[in-house]
Amino acid sequence: MTEYALILAAVAVVVFVTYEVMGQNIGSLVNRVDKALTST
C-alpha cells in the first residue's frame, strides 16, 4: 500500500513541475505578444 502512495506522490510532483514550467512559458509568450501589440 505504501508503494502506491509513493508512486502517487511522484506523479503529483511531476505534474506540478510540468505545470509550473508550462505556466512560465505561457506567461512569457503572452508578455511578448502584449509588447508586440503595444509597440505598434
Secondary structure, 3 states (H helix, E strand, C coil): CHHHHHHHHHHHHHHHHHHHHHHHHHHHHHHHHHHHHHCC
